[in-house]
Amino acid sequence: RKTIVRGLQATRRNFVRIAPTDTEFAALFGLALWSDEIMTVNENLLRIATRNRAAIMKELHVYYTQQGQFDYAERLGDLFCLLVNYQSNSLKNREDLQLCRLMNLFNVFHMQERSRSNSTEAASTSRSCS
């Protein structure tokens, strides 16, 4: 759990530091959705994904030039690093969840949470009765 929290905190700090605009965020979201990893099943789908990613990048170019940012390579690099960090954290979280399932930690966690909530309810009931 600590690893997940640390990873999310680091990614959140990077997100705040980079502060993507709405347009940049939409572009990152689109690039994440049209990832090659997802599209390996179907060759036709891979062509569509490639075409859509190219369209997203062209739109980003238009956006930057309209904003008067002609030298946006560093900004684009920061955004891509942010995307990679999110994808990496997502993969780590999935792996951690699978590991927890294998070790049956969820049942233990839920039992602990139930016992905590039951003891909290019992304590609040006894306080309200007195």
Residue frames as qw, qx, qy, qz and C-alpha x, y, z in Angstrom:
[[0.000, 0.886, 0.464, 0.000, 0.00, 0.00, 0.00],
 [0.317, -0.771, 0.095, 0.544, 2.82, 2.41, 0.82],
 [0.401, -0.090, 0.598, 0.688, 4.33, 1.84, -2.62],
 [0.175, 0.644, 0.658, 0.350, 1.03, 2.67, -4.30],
 [0.171, -0.925, -0.269, 0.205, 0.62, 5.83, -2.23],
 [0.406, -0.578, 0.297, 0.643, 4.20, 6.97, -2.91],
 [0.363, 0.166, 0.666, 0.630, 3.79, 6.38, -6.63],
 [0.060, 0.792, 0.569, 0.213, 0.55, 8.33, -6.73],
 [0.287, -0.869, -0.096, 0.392, 2.03, 11.19, -4.72],
 [0.412, -0.346, 0.452, 0.712, 5.02, 11.46, -7.06],
 [0.247, 0.405, 0.689, 0.548, 2.78, 11.40, -10.11],
 [0.086, -0.885, -0.456, 0.032, 0.48, 14.00, -8.55],
 [0.352, -0.718, 0.109, 0.591, 3.47, 16.27, -7.85],
 [0.346, -0.058, 0.599, 0.720, 4.58, 15.94, -11.48],
 [0.121, 0.657, 0.677, 0.310, 1.05, 16.68, -12.66],
 [0.188, -0.913, -0.249, 0.263, 0.93, 19.86, -10.56],
 [0.402, -0.526, 0.328, 0.674, 4.42, 20.88, -11.72],
 [0.263, 0.117, 0.682, 0.672, 3.61, 20.36, -15.41],
 [0.284, 0.508, 0.406, -0.705, 0.01, 21.63, -15.08],
 [0.212, 0.178, 0.755, 0.595, -1.33, 20.46, -18.44],
 [0.361, 0.127, -0.035, -0.923, -3.98, 22.62, -20.06],
 [0.736, 0.224, 0.452, -0.452, -7.38, 21.12, -20.88],
 [0.712, 0.595, -0.270, -0.258, -6.27, 20.58, -24.47],
 [0.221, 0.537, -0.805, 0.120, -3.04, 18.87, -23.41],
 [0.454, -0.128, 0.773, -0.424, -4.92, 16.71, -20.91],
 [0.804, 0.380, 0.200, -0.412, -7.41, 15.66, -23.59],
 [0.573, 0.621, -0.523, -0.115, -4.50, 14.81, -25.90],
 [0.059, -0.410, 0.871, -0.264, -2.83, 12.70, -23.20],
 [0.650, 0.089, 0.590, -0.470, -6.10, 10.93, -22.55],
 [0.782, 0.523, -0.077, -0.331, -6.53, 10.22, -26.26],
 [0.378, 0.596, -0.708, 0.025, -2.97, 8.94, -26.60],
 [0.306, -0.255, 0.843, -0.363, -3.48, 6.65, -23.62],
 [0.752, 0.255, 0.404, -0.455, -6.71, 5.28, -25.10],
 [0.791, 0.579, -0.135, -0.148, -5.14, 4.60, -28.49],
 [0.349, -0.661, 0.661, 0.069, -2.08, 2.83, -27.10],
 [0.521, 0.393, -0.712, -0.259, -0.35, 0.11, -29.15],
 [0.082, -0.169, 0.924, -0.333, -0.48, -2.25, -26.18],
 [0.548, 0.270, 0.534, -0.585, -4.26, -2.34, -26.33],
 [0.646, 0.564, -0.095, -0.505, -4.45, -2.65, -30.09],
 [0.065, -0.459, 0.856, 0.231, -2.25, -5.71, -30.68],
 [0.585, 0.184, 0.756, -0.230, -5.25, -7.99, -31.17],
 [0.588, 0.652, 0.479, 0.013, -6.43, -6.69, -34.52],
 [0.505, 0.010, 0.318, 0.802, -4.35, -5.32, -37.40],
 [0.048, 0.676, 0.457, 0.577, -7.19, -3.08, -38.60],
 [0.450, -0.854, -0.257, 0.042, -7.61, -1.65, -35.10],
 [0.638, -0.387, 0.106, 0.658, -3.87, -0.98, -34.96],
 [0.329, 0.339, 0.384, 0.793, -4.09, 1.08, -38.18],
 [0.215, -0.820, -0.390, -0.360, -7.00, 3.06, -36.73],
 [0.608, -0.712, -0.132, 0.324, -5.06, 3.67, -33.50],
 [0.571, -0.109, 0.222, 0.783, -2.00, 4.85, -35.44],
 [0.129, 0.558, 0.421, 0.704, -4.14, 7.20, -37.54],
 [0.383, -0.843, -0.340, -0.165, -5.88, 8.60, -34.44],
 [0.640, -0.548, -0.032, 0.538, -2.61, 9.17, -32.59],
 [0.430, 0.144, 0.306, 0.837, -1.26, 11.04, -35.61],
 [0.089, -0.725, -0.423, -0.537, -4.40, 13.19, -35.68],
 [0.548, -0.783, -0.243, 0.164, -4.02, 13.96, -31.97],
 [0.606, -0.328, 0.115, 0.716, -0.40, 15.01, -32.45],
 [0.254, 0.404, 0.392, 0.787, -1.32, 17.22, -35.44],
 [0.287, -0.823, -0.385, -0.303, -4.03, 18.89, -33.36],
 [0.623, -0.647, -0.110, 0.427, -1.53, 19.47, -30.56],
 [0.500, 0.024, 0.253, 0.828, 0.82, 21.09, -33.08],
 [0.002, -0.643, -0.417, -0.642, -1.99, 23.39, -34.24],
 [0.500, -0.803, -0.324, 0.021, -2.84, 24.20, -30.61],
 [0.626, -0.458, 0.008, 0.630, 0.75, 25.13, -29.75],
 [0.353, 0.200, 0.324, 0.854, 1.21, 27.28, -32.85],
 [0.175, -0.752, -0.432, -0.467, -2.08, 29.08, -32.15],
 [0.582, -0.768, -0.191, 0.190, -0.80, 29.74, -28.63],
 [0.206, 0.924, -0.295, 0.132, 2.41, 31.17, -30.09],
 [0.628, -0.536, 0.561, 0.055, 4.55, 28.32, -28.76],
 [0.717, 0.585, -0.333, -0.181, 6.71, 27.32, -31.69],
 [0.355, 0.425, -0.790, 0.265, 9.40, 25.62, -29.61],
 [0.737, -0.365, 0.147, -0.550, 7.23, 23.19, -27.65],
 [0.714, 0.226, -0.661, 0.042, 9.50, 20.13, -27.70],
 [0.132, 0.217, -0.746, 0.616, 10.41, 20.40, -24.00],
 [0.550, -0.053, 0.299, -0.778, 6.76, 20.82, -23.03],
 [0.844, 0.150, -0.339, -0.387, 5.79, 17.80, -25.12],
 [0.515, 0.263, -0.766, 0.281, 8.58, 15.78, -23.49],
 [0.182, -0.160, 0.634, -0.735, 7.23, 16.66, -20.04],
 [0.733, 0.051, 0.063, -0.676, 3.73, 15.62, -21.08],
 [0.791, 0.218, -0.552, -0.149, 4.95, 12.31, -22.48],
 [0.264, 0.238, -0.793, 0.494, 6.88, 11.62, -19.27],
 [0.454, -0.082, 0.429, -0.776, 3.70, 12.33, -17.32],
 [0.833, 0.143, -0.221, -0.487, 1.80, 9.85, -19.52],
 [0.639, 0.259, -0.711, 0.139, 4.48, 7.19, -19.04],
 [0.028, -0.224, 0.708, -0.669, 4.43, 7.74, -15.26],
 [0.666, -0.009, 0.228, -0.710, 0.67, 7.27, -15.14],
 [0.848, 0.214, -0.403, -0.268, 0.88, 4.13, -17.28],
 [0.429, 0.309, -0.766, 0.364, 3.71, 2.77, -15.13],
 [0.275, -0.165, 0.604, -0.730, 1.77, 3.42, -11.91],
 [0.792, 0.077, -0.029, -0.605, -1.29, 1.78, -13.39],
 [0.759, 0.254, -0.598, -0.031, 0.71, -1.33, -14.26],
 [0.191, 0.263, -0.763, 0.559, 2.28, -1.46, -10.79],
 [0.507, -0.098, 0.391, -0.762, -1.13, -1.10, -9.17],
 [0.861, 0.132, -0.260, -0.416, -2.56, -3.94, -11.28],
 [0.609, 0.271, -0.713, 0.219, 0.39, -6.15, -10.34],
 [0.067, -0.224, 0.670, -0.705, -0.01, -5.30, -6.65],
 [0.699, -0.025, 0.158, -0.697, -3.73, -6.08, -6.79],
 [0.837, 0.191, -0.477, -0.188, -3.05, -9.42, -8.46],
 [0.376, 0.275, -0.757, 0.458, -0.48, -10.22, -5.78],
 [0.351, -0.157, 0.505, -0.773, -2.98, -9.32, -3.05],
 [0.834, 0.063, -0.116, -0.536, -5.57, -11.57, -4.69],
 [0.715, 0.256, -0.647, 0.063, -3.09, -14.44, -4.88],
 [0.248, 0.162, -0.737, 0.608, -2.24, -14.05, -1.22],
 [0.365, -0.601, -0.694, -0.153, -5.94, -13.67, -0.34],
 [0.264, -0.088, -0.365, 0.889, -5.21, -10.37, 1.39],
 [0.282, -0.314, -0.256, -0.870, -8.53, -8.82, 0.39],
 [0.660, -0.467, -0.556, -0.194, -10.52, -11.17, 2.59],
 [0.572, -0.285, -0.447, 0.626, -8.21, -10.43, 5.51],
 [0.097, 0.102, -0.016, 0.990, -8.50, -6.69, 4.83],
 [0.446, -0.402, -0.393, -0.697, -12.30, -6.82, 4.64],
 [0.677, -0.446, -0.575, 0.107, -12.51, -8.86, 7.85],
 [0.427, -0.177, -0.325, 0.825, -10.32, -6.30, 9.63],
 [0.115, -0.209, -0.155, -0.959, -12.45, -3.44, 8.30],
 [0.574, -0.458, -0.534, -0.419, -15.65, -5.19, 9.40],
 [0.633, -0.408, -0.534, 0.384, -14.30, -5.81, 12.89],
 [0.246, -0.042, -0.157, 0.956, -13.21, -2.15, 13.13],
 [0.301, -0.295, -0.287, -0.860, -16.59, -0.87, 11.98],
 [0.645, -0.453, -0.597, -0.149, -18.41, -3.28, 14.31],
 [0.540, -0.329, -0.455, 0.627, -16.32, -2.16, 17.28],
 [0.059, 0.075, 0.020, 0.995, -16.85, 1.50, 16.30],
 [0.463, -0.397, -0.460, -0.645, -20.60, 0.93, 16.02],
 [0.657, -0.434, -0.596, 0.158, -20.65, -0.88, 19.36],
 [0.392, -0.182, -0.313, 0.846, -18.71, 1.96, 20.99],
 [0.139, -0.168, -0.150, -0.964, -21.02, 4.62, 19.56],
 [0.573, -0.431, -0.575, -0.394, -24.09, 2.60, 20.57],
 [0.602, -0.402, -0.553, 0.413, -22.85, 2.23, 24.13],
 [0.211, -0.059, -0.150, 0.964, -22.08, 5.97, 24.25],
 [0.306, -0.273, -0.321, -0.854, -25.52, 6.92, 22.98],
 [0.628, -0.440, -0.623, -0.155, -27.24, 4.59, 25.47],
 [0.543, -0.331, -0.499, 0.589, -25.47, 6.04, 28.51]]
